[in-house]
């Protein structure tokens, strides 16, 4: 497949007609433009050491980024000064990933200098599109968890809430995805930092030392008390790198602090002088591995160990930094620590923070256990992101004991005291003790990190109304009974700045023009006023003309990346998300093959032309997901080159899904595929982004789909399939996918066709893993059970798309009615209900 052209070889001087600037802000003053031009040129000349004639697109991108960065840093310094002077309560957000994407456009918008910068570059004769695309996506996250964290950072700053995000400064992201000639996923290193980034600032003066491995000795201290002492055998150094996070329409700039691992002694000079050059830097290489790669493959024991070390490394560095900040203002007192510090655990990855803060208080501060535990539980809150029991993180006790021996002792003691509480509530109920225990005994002892997070936090939240109810009812009913009121709902949200203002400037401009103000990016509920234009023919035309223009842009990208020509007049049917069985990309594929078969048997079949668009990465060790990717690629290639379908059907799998690619796809999408098995998706945020940009949802009553349906109305969404209760009832009755197979002739034919060598001549059962999973494997996510309902819902989609006025009205109402799903609303609810976090205005 074609690869992206190197930015170093791209000229930036314009040779074509000047692009139209689509901007919602008032025109900048001549002074603002002149100031920005001077700042860009200053950084180009004196930071980049480049002149205008030889500068590449990347040079201009870096110079522009640093010019706007200067303005943001002034605000950041002022913000931190105000927060410190006010001795403000702060939120500290711990997340193993932040899917930030590119920062230039969002920073320009949030800093209020987008229009001035665009005009400055235009007057300098610089091609804006090439500059914009020269920036690499930050490889700091993978999927919805990281993208949500990025949205939350934006909203925290926009709402003037004092907050700092903490994570790891990965040198390499998950991986850069490509496909070979046989349609297989190929993984290349995601070297996103190869050219550096203008957004990070290193602060070595705040580096922290982290101890791991070793053993615990029981000794008497100088007061004659018997104490366990952790004798560590290895030390890591965490060096912080800060990224400024500006709010929109405010002066507040918060911080994302990311930790890079370093060795305490980067060079063994004696070994080097003796000629052992590799041995001389072995400690450095080993230590730096910790922050080298996002999510190392944990199919091996070494991979599991590295993940555990990663998690503890970033948690330990972050807590030390939090304590340093607290002591700088409060001295050494702990009496008001929980009054000034709120820590949110984003999923179970940072759950070890519970044991680490306890260790600091008990071991280092000699605090009585009950006092220490009170501080711990008042400090932490935990967000659960999954209903899949297998996705709830667990660590084998032998591994944990080797890496963190003292923490294991502390967790055992937490568990002992916790189980006394359980036994008091359910006397003689050994089954309840097993369910509530922090240690799983079946098949080898394992630590249940989700249980630790629940027990060690004062609040636990789900991320959609349905998800939270299922947490209380199915996943943690015993904890819900033990801790009444601890479980709360905080439905996810997305930042409208990134996911409408930044990525869809055409639609943003229309919204501002129609509403007559620019307040809506800070109050998304104001979009409701668009609803009054849903039946207006003139507005419908403007709205759908914008959608088509976005589709034209995406069609060009599809041709560039995949060498497939698609019509912008076709229905763009989009499924973009992590490749996983429960998200059911394979259900989508079954329908595609069924539709292909119908067209071959009836070439005159009256269906709206459709382009099925996929983008997703499969985890390196997830073989079945990779088989599904190959099936989509191979079958899609056959369909795309079959003249018998007369261009009515195209299938495209865009490689290397990431934020910047999502920003190109989402504004062009007509249909949003949200088809997970009911009860499996915690929330989803892609569903919100697509609906906000005028895509209609086809989906199950799962995750936030339930709430999207409530907001947009039954007539403006395509709901199909079993409910959570129906899924549970079918499974309880002994679901057998072979029954569905035998009862549905079309489905049976589709499955056998896929399993033949028709799509891969000479290679029988190329998609055997997929076929086996659906039939002999028991169809664990009930794709076959929902196939007919899904197919019928797709027929309703087809009918609606053939009625342009109806489709336009539905699309407009989706944009108008999803204001609830702003991350600003989510963060306000967290701040009021969980964090008790007042805003601190900075202007």
C-alpha positions, -999 to +999 in steps of 0.1 A: +000+000+000+012+035-006+031+051+023+028+087+034+052+110+017+080+122+039+074+157+052+111+164+047+107+162+009+075+183+007+077+219-005+055+243+014+054+272-010+020+275-027+017+267-064-021+262-065-051+283-059-052+296-023-074+274-001-105+290+015-100+296+052-130+283+072-129+299+106-156+307+131-138+335+149-138+371+139-111+382+116-078+389+134-063+424+135-033+433+113-012+436+145-021+401+156-011+387+122+021+407+121+030+395+156+024+359+147+044+362+114+073+376+134+071+348+160+070+321+134+100+335+115+119+340+147+116+303+156+122+292+120+155+312+119+168+310+155+153+278+168+152+257+136+182+274+120+163+275+087+156+302+061+124+306+042+137+292+010+149+259+023+124+252+051+104+220+048+068+215+059+080+200+091+102+231+098+073+254+093+051+231+115+077+232+143+082+269+140+045+276+141+040+252+171+067+270+190+052+304+182+019+295+197+036+275+225+052+308+237+018+323+242+005+292+260+035+290+283+028+325+296-007+314+305+006+281+320+030+299+343+003+323+354-022+295+360+002+275+382+010+307+402-027+313+408-033+277+418-004+278+442-013+311+457-049+299+462-036+267+478-062+251+455-075+216+458-061+197+427-072+167+408-044+143+398-055+121+369-036+088+366-038+071+332-015+047+315-025+063+281-034+096+266-044+095+229-036+131+222-033+130+184-018+161+169-017+192+191-012+221+167-048+228+156-064+222+189-038+244+206-044+272+181-081+270+186-079+268+224-054+296+226-076+318+203-050+324+176-061+300+149-073+327+125-042+349+130-019+320+125-037+308+093-035+343+079+002+348+089+012+316+072-009+325+041+010+358+039+043+340+042+033+318+012+032+286+033+008+258+024-013+253+055-024+218+047+011+205+043+021+222+076-009+207+094-002+172+082+036+174+090+028+168+127+029+132+139+003+119+162+016+115+197+020+078+204+008+079+240-024+059+238-043+032+220-081+034+221-111+048+238-094+049+273-066+072+261-089+093+239-113+098+268-084+109+290-073+135+264-109+148+262-110+151+300-078+171+301-093+196+275-125+200+296-107+203+329-087+233+316-117+248+298-137+246+330-109+263+350-105+232+372-070+228+388-057+195+375-025+176+364-025+145+343+002+118+349+013+091+325+043+076+307+063+093+280+064+064+256+092+066+230+072+043+207+034+040+204+015+008+201+026+002+165+023+016+130-001-007+111+003-017+074-010-046+054+009-070+033-001-083-002-022-110+014-042-086+036-024-095+069-017-068+095+020-059+097+033-041+127+061-015+125+075+006+153+056+038+159+086+061+160+065+092+167+093+110+186+119+105+159+119+142+151+111+153+187+081+173+197+078+210+204+051+205+230+072+188+257+094+204+284+118+183+304+122+191+341+151+170+354+151+190+387+118+171+396+131+136+387+120+108+411+137+076+421+117+044+420+127+012+437+117-023+425+126-060+431+146-071+462+132-086+494+117-076+527+136-079+560+119-077+594+140-056+617+137-035+649+138+002+644+156+027+667+125+028+690+124-009+695+095-015+671+094-045+648+091-033+613+094-047+578+121-030+556+120-033+519+156-039+506+154-031+469+178-044+443+171-021+414+165+017+411+148+036+382+148+073+377+117+090+363+123+122+345+092+144+340+082+159+307+054+184+307+028+192+280+007+223+284-030+218+281-048+251+273-085+255+279-109+269+253-121+305+259-102+308+292-067+317+303-063+284+322-035+261+311-031+228+330-003+203+327+001+167+315+032+153+332+048+122+315+076+102+330+106+089+310+126+061+327+164+064+331+191+045+349+207+059+380+241+053+364+239+055+326+274+043+320+296+018+338+329+035+331+351+006+344+334-019+321+337+006+292+374+011+299+379-027+300+364-030+266+329-043+276+311-017+257+277-035+257+280-043+294+288-006+301+254+006+289+233-025+299+218-008+329+209+022+309+192+001+282+173-020+307+160+010+326+149+029+295+129-001+284+103+008+309+091+038+290+101+025+256+068+010+242+031+014+249+016-019+260+043-045+254+030-078+243+021-097+275+018-132+260+052-139+275+062-137+312+088-111+303+060-090+287+038-093+318+067-083+341+075-053+320+038-042+321+038-045+359+070-025+362+056+002+338+025+006+359+044+008+392+070+031+377+045+058+366+024+055+397+053+057+421+068+087+403+034+104+402+027+099+439+061+112+449+055+143+427+020+148+442+035+146+477+063+170+468+038+195+456+017+191+488+048+195+511+060+226+492+029+244+504+018+225+535+051+214+550+053+178+563+018+176+576-006+149+564-037+162+583-052+179+552-036+158+524-070+143+513-085+178+515-060+191+489-055+161+468-079+141+447-066+112+426-086+095+399-076+060+388-084+057+351-091+019+349-071-006+369-037+001+353-028+026+381-046+006+409-012-002+425-013+034+437-035+023+465-008+000+479+020+025+471+004+054+490-003+030+519+034+019+519+046+055+520+023+064+549+029+032+569+066+025+562+081+059+555+059+081+577+053+055+605+016+063+605-008+040+623-026+017+599-061+031+604-050+067+599-031+058+568-060+038+553-084+066+560-062+090+539-058+064+512-096+058+508-104+096+509-078+103+482-086+078+455-116+073+432-117+047+405-133+046+370-142+012+357-140+008+319-150-028+312-177-053+318-155-082+305-143-102+335-113-113+315-103-077+310-102-070+347-064-069+354-049-096+375-013-103+385+001-136+395+013-136+431+048-151+422+054-123+397+041-096+420+061-109+448+093-108+427+087-072+415+070-056+446+075-078+476+065-052+502+034-042+483+023-078+483+025-079+521+004-047+523-022-060+499-025-092+520-030-071+551-056-049+534-074-081+523-073-096+558-090-065+573-114-063+543-125-099+546-132-093+583-157-067+572-171-091+546-175-118+571-193-095+595-218-087+568-223-122+555-214-145+585-204-180+574-207-173+537-174-186+523-186-180+487-189-143+494-154-142+509-141-157+477-159-132+455-148-102+476-112-112+482-084-092+466-067-126+460-081-151+436-072-187+446-084-207+416-058-219+392-029-202+410-030-172+432-036-139+415-042-103+427-074-088+415-065-052+408-101-041+402-111-054+437-082-034+452-093-003+433-129-007+446-118-013+482-092+015+482-114+042+467-142+064+481-161+064+448-163+040+419-180+050+387-191+034+354-190+054+322-226+050+309-260+045+327-263+009+315-227+001+323-230+014+358-262-006+364-245-037+351-215-030+374-238-029+404-260-058+392-236-083+376-199-075+379-197-062+415-230-068+432-213-078+464-193-046+466-224-026+458-241-042+488-210-039+510-205-002+501-239+014+495-236+046+475-200+040+464-210+032+428-220+061+407-225+068+370-206+093+349-215+089+313-185+096+291-182+126+269-161+141+241-146+175+237-165+194+210-134+215+204-114+186+190-144+166+176-162+194+158-144+228+158-110+213+149-119+184+127-150+197+109-145+234+102-171+235+075-199+223+098-186+245+127-188+276+105-224+267+095-234+262+131-220+295+142-236+313+112-270+297+119-270+302+157-256+337+154-230+333+182-198+315+191-208+302+225-217+267+216-182+251+218-183+258+255-220+249+259-229+221+236-265+221+247-270+252+226-269+230+195-305+222+203-315+254+185-304+237+152-334+214+156-358+241+144-340+240+110-342+203+106-371+206+081-358+237+064-349+227+028-322+254+025-305+244+057-307+208+048-289+215+015-262+235+033-258+207+059-256+179+033-234+199+009-209+201+038-212+163+044-206+157+007-175+180+006-161+161+036-168+128+017-149+142-014-119+149+008-121+114+024-125+098-011-092+114-021-075+100+010-089+065+003-075+067-032-041+078-018-039+052+009-057+022-005-058+028-043-096+023-042-119+048-060-152+055-042-181+078-050-189+106-025-225+101-034-225+066-019-235+059+017-203+060+038-209+032+063-182+035+090-169+012+117-138+026+133-126+013+167-103-013+182-106-047+165-122-070+191-147-098+189-171-081+212-172-050+189-183-074+162-165-062+131-172-098+119-209-092+121-205-063+097-184-085+075-212-112+074-237-086+062-213-073+035-208-108+021-246-114+022-251-081+003-224-090-022-242-124-027-275-107-033-260-084-059-244-112-077-277-131-078-297-100-088-275-074-105-305-050-107-312-051-070-323-017-059-299-008-032-282+025-025-245+025-034-225+019-002-189+022+009-180+002+040-152+018+058-131+000+085-102+013+105-088-007+135-057-022+150-056-057+164-034-063+194-002-080+184-011-112+202-047-113+193-047-139+164-084-141+158-087-103+155-059-104+129-077-131+110-108-109+109-087-080+095-073-103+068-108-115+059-121-079+055-091-070+034-092-100+011-130-101+007-131-064+002-104-066-025-125-092-044-157-071-041-139-039-052-126-055-084-158-074-093-175-054-122-207-074-116-217-053-086-216-022-109-199+000-082-228-004-058-205-019-031-170-010-020-151-022+011-121-002+024-098-009+054-078+022+061-044+014+076-029+027+108-060+040+126-052+070+149-066+103+160-056+123+129-072+096+106-104+096+127-105+134+122-107+128+085-132+099+086-157+112+112-169+144+094-175+123+062-194+094+078-231+088+070-236+057+092-220+049+125-216+012+133-220+006+171-229-030+170-213-046+201-230-074+219-255-059+244-238-058+278-202-058+266-194-022+256-189+000+287-198+032+269-180+041+236-171+076+226-168+071+188-206+068+188-207+103+203-182+118+178-199+104+148-234+115+159-222+150+167-209+152+131-242+142+116-238+104+112-268+082+120-262+053+144-269+017+137-264-001+170-275-024+198-288-012+231-254-013+246-232+013+264-239+049+256-261+039+226-289+037+250-285+073+260-279+085+225-312+069+215-329+088+244-314+120+232-319+118+194-352+100+194-363+066+182-369+079+146-333+091+142-314+060+151-314+024+139-316+000+169-314-037+164-307-070+182-310-085+216-311-065+248-288-073+277-316-094+293-322-113+261-285-120+257-284-134+292-315-154+287-303-170+255-270-179+270-287-194+301-309-215+278-278-231+262-272-210+231-261-231+201-249-212+170-255-243+148-292-238+154-290-204+138-268-217+111-293-244+101-323-221+104-311-193+081-303-203+045-286-171+036-264-170+067-254-206+062-244-199+026-224-168+036-204-188+063-196-217+039-186-192+012-162-174+036-147-208+047-141-219+011-112-209-010-133-186-032-118-154-018-083-169-014-079-194-043-060-225-034-060-216+003-087-236+019-100-225+053-079-193+053-105-178+076-109-210+096-103-192+129-132-169+123-154-198+111-145-219+141-152-191+165-186-185+151-197-222+151-176-247+169-163-220+192-198-212+204-201-177+189-192-161+222-204-127+213-236-139+195-229-124+161-250-151+144-279-147+168-281-110+159-273-114+122-309-114+109-320-084+130-288-066+119-295-073+082-331-061+086-319-029+102-295-023+074-324-026+050-341+002+069-309+022+066-310+017+028-346+029+026-338+060+046-308+070+026-328+068-006-350+096+008-326+126+009-349+149+028-356+123+055-319+115+058-309+151+060-334+158+088-323+128+108-286+138+104-293+174+115-313+162+146-284+139+156-260+169+156-286+191+174-295+167+201-262+152+214-251+181+235-253+159+266-222+140+254-198+169+259-170+160+281-176+193+298-208+179+313-190+147+324-162+166+341-187+190+359-203+159+373-170+144+384-160+177+400-192+181+419-200+145+429-167+127+433-138+152+434-153+181+453-132+203+431-140+240+429-131+260+398-102+285+401-107+312+374-075+326+360-088+358+345 
